[in-house]
Amino acid sequence: MSASTRELAELSGPALDTMLTPDSIVVLPVGSVEHHGAHLPLATDLIMADEMSVRAVDAAADSGLDVWRLPPLAYTKSDEHDWAPGTFWIGADDLLATLRGIGRSLARTPARTLVFLNGHGGNVAPLAIALRELRRLHGLRTFALSVAVPSAPEESGLGIHGGWGETSLMMHLRPDLVAPEHFARAIPEGLSDYRRIGFAGASVQFGWLSDDFGCGGVLGDPTRADAATGERLAADFVRLAVESFEEISRFDPAGGGA
């Protein structure tokens, strides 16, 4: 199938009903509007999810996959940054209700596959719940992938918010919104010494707010960030996303392995 646009909202209703099929994959970018320190814009996670979803969907369509993109979801679960002016967030229940509504709406179209393309770590848990709920409630095939940015070795695994990887990606995507004069290392001394307690992937996770660490709401070291690294990270993600969409297109949980 070919189309002049991969933006679902740019189609008319009758055109959507004709062009989408049960094999169509619909991608919903999910971002946030939240504090990212003095060097990055509030819309960092939204920009990453939005821009990378455009590139990934276009690349997947160029490879022959039937992939479409919904407009991004901006206001999500960012309560860990509630202390910081400029953070606009909704609760987990509100986010789940919104995702249920979007899934219900998609179920009224011929498409049967929904992919969340997430740019914000605080959304991971609610999205995981939504995957199962939309599967159960509407019979949709549901998936999630994230714009994951790595930590630099100098960040001791703590570059999770406004650090080297995220800042590098933003220097590639929107350099006009990055303020290098405000780059500062924000790694709490001793936090990486705990063997069990940590962030995603640790055997013991903990509840936290972004002002718990004494670093102005940033966790990471953007001082070595650069646009060339961001360009590489973007290309790596697009390649991973296209491979993921290809697997999603033929995924069968009952067998028929890859």
C-alpha positions as YAML, in Angstrom:
chain: A
units: angstrom
residues:
- id: 1
  name: MET
  ca: [0.00, 0.00, 0.00]
- id: 2
  name: SER
  ca: [1.26, 3.47, -0.80]
- id: 3
  name: ALA
  ca: [0.06, 6.79, 0.52]
- id: 4
  name: SER
  ca: [1.13, 10.42, 0.22]
- id: 5
  name: THR
  ca: [0.99, 10.75, 4.00]
- id: 6
  name: ARG
  ca: [1.58, 8.47, 6.95]
- id: 7
  name: GLU
  ca: [-0.17, 10.91, 9.30]
- id: 8
  name: LEU
  ca: [-3.46, 9.26, 10.22]
- id: 9
  name: ALA
  ca: [-5.11, 12.52, 11.25]
- id: 10
  name: GLU
  ca: [-4.48, 14.01, 7.80]
- id: 11
  name: LEU
  ca: [-6.79, 11.46, 6.17]
- id: 12
  name: SER
  ca: [-10.52, 11.95, 5.84]
- id: 13
  name: GLY
  ca: [-12.76, 9.51, 7.68]
- id: 14
  name: PRO
  ca: [-13.82, 7.65, 4.52]
- id: 15
  name: ALA
  ca: [-10.21, 7.54, 3.28]
- id: 16
  name: LEU
  ca: [-9.06, 6.09, 6.60]
- id: 17
  name: ASP
  ca: [-11.75, 3.41, 6.41]
- id: 18
  name: THR
  ca: [-10.53, 2.47, 2.95]
- id: 19
  name: MET
  ca: [-6.77, 2.67, 3.44]
- id: 20
  name: LEU
  ca: [-6.41, 0.96, 6.82]
- id: 21
  name: THR
  ca: [-6.61, -2.82, 6.98]
- id: 22
  name: PRO
  ca: [-6.37, -5.41, 9.79]
- id: 23
  name: ASP
  ca: [-2.64, -5.55, 9.01]
- id: 24
  name: SER
  ca: [-2.08, -1.82, 9.52]
- id: 25
  name: ILE
  ca: [0.19, -0.76, 12.40]
- id: 26
  name: VAL
  ca: [-0.77, 2.49, 14.12]
- id: 27
  name: VAL
  ca: [1.91, 4.29, 16.17]
- id: 28
  name: LEU
  ca: [1.05, 6.65, 19.02]
- id: 29
  name: PRO
  ca: [3.97, 8.85, 20.16]
- id: 30
  name: VAL
  ca: [3.80, 9.45, 23.92]
- id: 31
  name: GLY
  ca: [5.90, 12.23, 25.43]
- id: 32
  name: SER
  ca: [5.72, 14.63, 28.36]
- id: 33
  name: VAL
  ca: [6.06, 18.31, 29.26]
- id: 34
  name: GLU
  ca: [8.34, 18.47, 32.30]
- id: 35
  name: HIS
  ca: [11.37, 20.01, 33.94]
- id: 36
  name: HIS
  ca: [14.69, 19.08, 32.28]
- id: 37
  name: GLY
  ca: [17.03, 21.50, 34.00]
- id: 38
  name: ALA
  ca: [18.21, 24.83, 32.63]
- id: 39
  name: HIS
  ca: [19.82, 23.35, 29.52]
- id: 40
  name: LEU
  ca: [16.89, 21.50, 27.91]
- id: 41
  name: PRO
  ca: [13.31, 22.52, 27.06]
- id: 42
  name: LEU
  ca: [10.24, 21.33, 28.92]
- id: 43
  name: ALA
  ca: [9.13, 19.51, 25.77]
- id: 44
  name: THR
  ca: [12.28, 17.36, 25.51]
- id: 45
  name: ASP
  ca: [10.51, 14.00, 25.86]
- id: 46
  name: LEU
  ca: [7.67, 15.13, 23.60]
- id: 47
  name: ILE
  ca: [10.09, 16.29, 20.91]
- id: 48
  name: MET
  ca: [12.02, 13.02, 21.06]
- id: 49
  name: ALA
  ca: [8.89, 10.86, 20.80]
- id: 50
  name: ASP
  ca: [7.34, 13.04, 18.10]
- id: 51
  name: GLU
  ca: [10.37, 13.48, 15.87]
- id: 52
  name: MET
  ca: [11.66, 9.93, 16.20]
- id: 53
  name: SER
  ca: [8.21, 8.51, 15.47]
- id: 54
  name: VAL
  ca: [8.05, 10.53, 12.24]
- id: 55
  name: ARG
  ca: [11.43, 9.22, 11.13]
- id: 56
  name: ALA
  ca: [10.68, 5.65, 12.17]
- id: 57
  name: VAL
  ca: [7.25, 5.50, 10.53]
- id: 58
  name: ASP
  ca: [8.54, 7.04, 7.30]
- id: 59
  name: ALA
  ca: [11.47, 4.61, 7.18]
- id: 60
  name: ALA
  ca: [9.19, 1.65, 7.88]
- id: 61
  name: ALA
  ca: [6.78, 2.73, 5.15]
- id: 62
  name: ASP
  ca: [9.70, 3.08, 2.72]
- id: 63
  name: SER
  ca: [10.59, -0.54, 3.50]
- id: 64
  name: GLY
  ca: [7.10, -1.67, 2.56]
- id: 65
  name: LEU
  ca: [5.40, -1.86, 5.97]
- id: 66
  name: ASP
  ca: [1.85, -0.58, 6.45]
- id: 67
  name: VAL
  ca: [2.58, 1.81, 9.33]
- id: 68
  name: TRP
  ca: [0.70, 4.97, 10.31]
- id: 69
  name: ARG
  ca: [1.23, 7.69, 12.92]
- id: 70
  name: LEU
  ca: [-1.24, 9.36, 15.27]
- id: 71
  name: PRO
  ca: [-0.61, 12.87, 16.67]
- id: 72
  name: PRO
  ca: [1.54, 12.74, 19.83]
- id: 73
  name: LEU
  ca: [0.21, 12.61, 23.37]
- id: 74
  name: ALA
  ca: [1.90, 15.44, 25.29]
- id: 75
  name: TYR
  ca: [0.45, 15.49, 28.81]
- id: 76
  name: THR
  ca: [1.26, 12.31, 30.70]
- id: 77
  name: LYS
  ca: [2.52, 11.02, 34.07]
- id: 78
  name: SER
  ca: [5.31, 13.37, 35.19]
- id: 79
  name: ASP
  ca: [4.49, 13.76, 38.87]
- id: 80
  name: GLU
  ca: [8.12, 13.12, 39.85]
- id: 81
  name: HIS
  ca: [8.76, 16.66, 38.57]
- id: 82
  name: ASP
  ca: [5.65, 18.26, 40.10]
- id: 83
  name: TRP
  ca: [7.84, 20.44, 42.35]
- id: 84
  name: ALA
  ca: [9.30, 22.21, 39.30]
- id: 85
  name: PRO
  ca: [7.40, 25.06, 37.60]
- id: 86
  name: GLY
  ca: [6.61, 24.28, 33.97]
- id: 87
  name: THR
  ca: [5.84, 20.61, 34.50]
- id: 88
  name: PHE
  ca: [2.36, 19.81, 33.14]
- id: 89
  name: TRP
  ca: [1.18, 16.36, 34.11]
- id: 90
  name: ILE
  ca: [-1.84, 14.14, 34.59]
- id: 91
  name: GLY
  ca: [-2.19, 11.24, 37.01]
- id: 92
  name: ALA
  ca: [-1.74, 7.58, 36.19]
- id: 93
  name: ASP
  ca: [-5.52, 7.01, 36.30]
- id: 94
  name: ASP
  ca: [-6.09, 9.91, 33.91]
- id: 95
  name: LEU
  ca: [-3.42, 8.63, 31.55]
- id: 96
  name: LEU
  ca: [-4.87, 5.13, 31.57]
- id: 97
  name: ALA
  ca: [-8.34, 6.52, 30.89]
- id: 98
  name: THR
  ca: [-6.96, 8.50, 27.94]
- id: 99
  name: LEU
  ca: [-5.18, 5.44, 26.54]
- id: 100
  name: ARG
  ca: [-8.36, 3.36, 26.93]
- id: 101
  name: GLY
  ca: [-10.25, 5.98, 24.96]
- id: 102
  name: ILE
  ca: [-7.66, 6.04, 22.19]
- id: 103
  name: GLY
  ca: [-7.70, 2.24, 22.03]
- id: 104
  name: ARG
  ca: [-11.49, 2.20, 21.91]
- id: 105
  name: SER
  ca: [-11.39, 4.68, 19.04]
- id: 106
  name: LEU
  ca: [-8.79, 2.68, 17.13]
- id: 107
  name: ALA
  ca: [-10.92, -0.45, 17.53]
- id: 108
  name: ARG
  ca: [-13.61, 1.29, 15.45]
- id: 109
  name: THR
  ca: [-11.24, 1.37, 12.47]
- id: 110
  name: PRO
  ca: [-10.04, -1.59, 10.39]
- id: 111
  name: ALA
  ca: [-6.59, -1.46, 12.09]
- id: 112
  name: ARG
  ca: [-5.92, -3.97, 14.85]
- id: 113
  name: THR
  ca: [-2.38, -3.08, 15.99]
- id: 114
  name: LEU
  ca: [-1.38, -0.19, 18.26]
- id: 115
  name: VAL
  ca: [2.22, 0.66, 19.15]
- id: 116
  name: PHE
  ca: [3.12, 3.17, 21.86]
- id: 117
  name: LEU
  ca: [6.37, 4.95, 21.00]
- id: 118
  name: ASN
  ca: [7.39, 6.43, 24.32]
- id: 119
  name: GLY
  ca: [9.82, 9.24, 25.11]
- id: 120
  name: HIS
  ca: [9.40, 9.48, 28.91]
- id: 121
  name: GLY
  ca: [10.48, 7.00, 31.57]
- id: 122
  name: GLY
  ca: [7.59, 7.87, 33.88]
- id: 123
  name: ASN
  ca: [5.15, 6.51, 31.30]
- id: 124
  name: VAL
  ca: [6.60, 3.00, 31.17]
- id: 125
  name: ALA
  ca: [4.48, 1.52, 33.98]
- id: 126
  name: PRO
  ca: [1.12, 3.00, 32.86]
- id: 127
  name: LEU
  ca: [1.80, 1.98, 29.26]
- id: 128
  name: ALA
  ca: [2.50, -1.58, 30.38]
- id: 129
  name: ILE
  ca: [-0.91, -1.69, 32.06]
- id: 130
  name: ALA
  ca: [-2.57, -0.19, 28.99]
- id: 131
  name: LEU
  ca: [-1.06, -2.86, 26.73]
- id: 132
  name: ARG
  ca: [-2.98, -5.58, 28.54]
- id: 133
  name: GLU
  ca: [-6.17, -3.58, 29.09]
- id: 134
  name: LEU
  ca: [-6.53, -2.71, 25.40]
- id: 135
  name: ARG
  ca: [-5.78, -6.31, 24.48]
- id: 136
  name: ARG
  ca: [-8.49, -7.51, 26.86]
- id: 137
  name: LEU
  ca: [-11.09, -4.81, 26.23]
- id: 138
  name: HIS
  ca: [-10.83, -4.44, 22.46]
- id: 139
  name: GLY
  ca: [-8.84, -7.39, 21.15]
- id: 140
  name: LEU
  ca: [-6.11, -5.10, 19.85]
- id: 141
  name: ARG
  ca: [-2.55, -6.26, 19.30]
- id: 142
  name: THR
  ca: [-0.60, -3.89, 21.55]
- id: 143
  name: PHE
  ca: [3.09, -3.10, 21.81]
- id: 144
  name: ALA
  ca: [5.41, -0.47, 23.30]
- id: 145
  name: LEU
  ca: [8.92, 0.68, 22.55]
- id: 146
  name: SER
  ca: [10.85, 3.60, 23.98]
- id: 147
  name: VAL
  ca: [13.32, 6.15, 22.69]
- id: 148
  name: ALA
  ca: [15.99, 4.81, 25.05]
- id: 149
  name: VAL
  ca: [19.10, 6.95, 25.40]
- id: 150
  name: PRO
  ca: [22.26, 5.45, 26.91]
- id: 151
  name: SER
  ca: [24.38, 6.70, 29.77]
- id: 152
  name: ALA
  ca: [28.01, 7.63, 29.23]
- id: 153
  name: PRO
  ca: [30.58, 5.65, 31.24]
- id: 154
  name: GLU
  ca: [31.29, 8.79, 33.25]
- id: 155
  name: GLU
  ca: [27.67, 8.87, 34.42]
- id: 156
  name: SER
  ca: [27.95, 5.61, 36.43]
- id: 157
  name: GLY
  ca: [24.65, 4.38, 35.01]
- id: 158
  name: LEU
  ca: [22.83, 7.44, 36.37]
- id: 159
  name: GLY
  ca: [22.40, 9.44, 33.16]
- id: 160
  name: ILE
  ca: [18.64, 9.06, 33.11]
- id: 161
  name: HIS
  ca: [17.34, 12.63, 32.90]
- id: 162
  name: GLY
  ca: [18.99, 15.49, 31.05]
- id: 163
  name: GLY
  ca: [22.31, 13.66, 30.80]
- id: 164
  name: TRP
  ca: [24.75, 12.88, 27.99]
- id: 165
  name: GLY
  ca: [22.51, 10.75, 25.77]
- id: 166
  name: GLU
  ca: [19.33, 12.79, 26.02]
- id: 167
  name: THR
  ca: [21.16, 16.07, 25.58]
- id: 168
  name: SER
  ca: [23.11, 14.75, 22.59]
- id: 169
  name: LEU
  ca: [19.89, 13.62, 20.92]
- id: 170
  name: MET
  ca: [18.30, 17.03, 21.47]
- id: 171
  name: MET
  ca: [21.41, 18.75, 20.09]
- id: 172
  name: HIS
  ca: [20.75, 16.79, 16.89]
- id: 173
  name: LEU
  ca: [16.95, 17.15, 16.81]
- id: 174
  name: ARG
  ca: [16.50, 20.74, 18.07]
- id: 175
  name: PRO
  ca: [19.84, 22.46, 18.70]
- id: 176
  name: ASP
  ca: [18.03, 25.79, 18.88]
- id: 177
  name: LEU
  ca: [16.40, 24.69, 22.15]
- id: 178
  name: VAL
  ca: [19.57, 23.49, 23.90]
- id: 179
  name: ALA
  ca: [21.54, 25.85, 26.17]
- id: 180
  name: PRO
  ca: [25.16, 24.59, 26.46]
- id: 181
  name: GLU
  ca: [26.06, 27.46, 28.77]
- id: 182
  name: HIS
  ca: [23.98, 25.70, 31.43]
- id: 183
  name: PHE
  ca: [25.60, 22.27, 31.07]
- id: 184
  name: ALA
  ca: [26.64, 20.95, 34.49]
- id: 185
  name: ARG
  ca: [27.45, 17.54, 35.89]
- id: 186
  name: ALA
  ca: [24.61, 16.25, 38.08]
- id: 187
  name: ILE
  ca: [25.65, 12.86, 39.50]
- id: 188
  name: PRO
  ca: [24.87, 12.36, 43.22]
- id: 189
  name: GLU
  ca: [27.97, 11.13, 45.01]
- id: 190
  name: GLY
  ca: [27.56, 7.60, 46.37]
- id: 191
  name: LEU
  ca: [24.27, 6.79, 44.65]
- id: 192
  name: SER
  ca: [25.94, 4.32, 42.30]
- id: 193
  name: ASP
  ca: [27.56, 2.50, 45.24]
- id: 194
  name: TYR
  ca: [24.36, 0.68, 46.16]
- id: 195
  name: ARG
  ca: [24.48, -2.88, 44.84]
- id: 196
  name: ARG
  ca: [20.76, -3.67, 44.88]
- id: 197
  name: ILE
  ca: [18.88, -0.36, 44.90]
- id: 198
  name: GLY
  ca: [18.60, 1.58, 41.67]
- id: 199
  name: PHE
  ca: [16.49, 2.58, 38.71]
- id: 200
  name: ALA
  ca: [15.04, 0.40, 35.94]
- id: 201
  name: GLY
  ca: [16.79, -2.95, 35.84]
- id: 202
  name: ALA
  ca: [17.91, -2.91, 39.47]
- id: 203
  name: SER
  ca: [16.77, -5.73, 41.73]
- id: 204
  name: VAL
  ca: [15.35, -3.17, 44.19]
- id: 205
  name: GLN
  ca: [13.65, -0.06, 42.85]
- id: 206
  name: PHE
  ca: [12.53, 2.90, 44.92]
- id: 207
  name: GLY
  ca: [10.04, 5.72, 44.84]
- id: 208
  name: TRP
  ca: [11.67, 9.03, 44.04]
- id: 209
  name: LEU
  ca: [11.07, 12.63, 43.10]
- id: 210
  name: SER
  ca: [13.54, 14.40, 40.88]
- id: 211
  name: ASP
  ca: [14.48, 16.90, 43.59]
- id: 212
  name: ASP
  ca: [15.52, 14.10, 45.99]
- id: 213
  name: PHE
  ca: [19.04, 13.99, 44.59]
- id: 214
  name: GLY
  ca: [20.23, 17.53, 45.25]
- id: 215
  name: CYS
  ca: [21.01, 18.14, 41.57]
- id: 216
  name: GLY
  ca: [18.30, 20.55, 40.49]
- id: 217
  name: GLY
  ca: [16.12, 17.86, 38.97]
- id: 218
  name: VAL
  ca: [18.78, 16.59, 36.53]
- id: 219
  name: LEU
  ca: [20.43, 13.16, 36.69]
- id: 220
  name: GLY
  ca: [23.38, 12.87, 34.36]
- id: 221
  name: ASP
  ca: [26.31, 14.71, 32.87]
- id: 222
  name: PRO
  ca: [25.57, 16.68, 29.70]
- id: 223
  name: THR
  ca: [28.98, 18.35, 29.60]
- id: 224
  name: ARG
  ca: [30.30, 15.97, 26.92]
- id: 225
  name: ALA
  ca: [27.12, 15.88, 24.83]
- id: 226
  name: ASP
  ca: [27.41, 16.63, 21.13]
- id: 227
  name: ALA
  ca: [25.20, 16.67, 18.05]
- id: 228
  name: ALA
  ca: [27.20, 13.96, 16.23]
- id: 229
  name: THR
  ca: [26.46, 11.52, 19.03]
- id: 230
  name: GLY
  ca: [22.80, 12.55, 18.86]
- id: 231
  name: GLU
  ca: [22.72, 11.90, 15.11]
- id: 232
  name: ARG
  ca: [24.13, 8.41, 15.68]
- id: 233
  name: LEU
  ca: [21.63, 7.70, 18.45]
- id: 234
  name: ALA
  ca: [18.78, 8.82, 16.20]
- id: 235
  name: ALA
  ca: [19.93, 6.59, 13.33]
- id: 236
  name: ASP
  ca: [20.32, 3.65, 15.70]
- id: 237
  name: PHE
  ca: [16.81, 4.14, 17.02]
- id: 238
  name: VAL
  ca: [15.24, 4.39, 13.55]
- id: 239
  name: ARG
  ca: [16.95, 1.15, 12.56]
- id: 240
  name: LEU
  ca: [15.77, -0.57, 15.74]
- id: 241
  name: ALA
  ca: [12.22, 0.76, 15.29]
- id: 242
  name: VAL
  ca: [11.95, -0.46, 11.69]
- id: 243
  name: GLU
  ca: [13.17, -3.89, 12.75]
- id: 244
  name: SER
  ca: [10.64, -3.82, 15.59]
- id: 245
  name: PHE
  ca: [7.75, -2.86, 13.30]
- id: 246
  name: GLU
  ca: [8.70, -5.67, 10.96]
- id: 247
  name: GLU
  ca: [8.57, -8.20, 13.80]
- id: 248
  name: ILE
  ca: [5.33, -6.70, 15.09]
- id: 249
  name: SER
  ca: [3.77, -7.12, 11.65]
- id: 250
  name: ARG
  ca: [4.22, -10.90, 11.81]
- id: 251
  name: PHE
  ca: [4.16, -11.54, 15.57]
- id: 252
  name: ASP
  ca: [2.16, -14.59, 16.65]
- id: 253
  name: PRO
  ca: [2.12, -15.26, 20.41]
- id: 254
  name: ALA
  ca: [0.67, -18.73, 19.85]
- id: 255
  name: GLY
  ca: [3.68, -19.97, 17.87]
- id: 256
  name: GLY
  ca: [4.89, -19.66, 14.33]
- id: 257
  name: GLY
  ca: [8.17, -18.25, 15.58]
- id: 258
  name: ALA
  ca: [10.37, -15.70, 13.89]
...
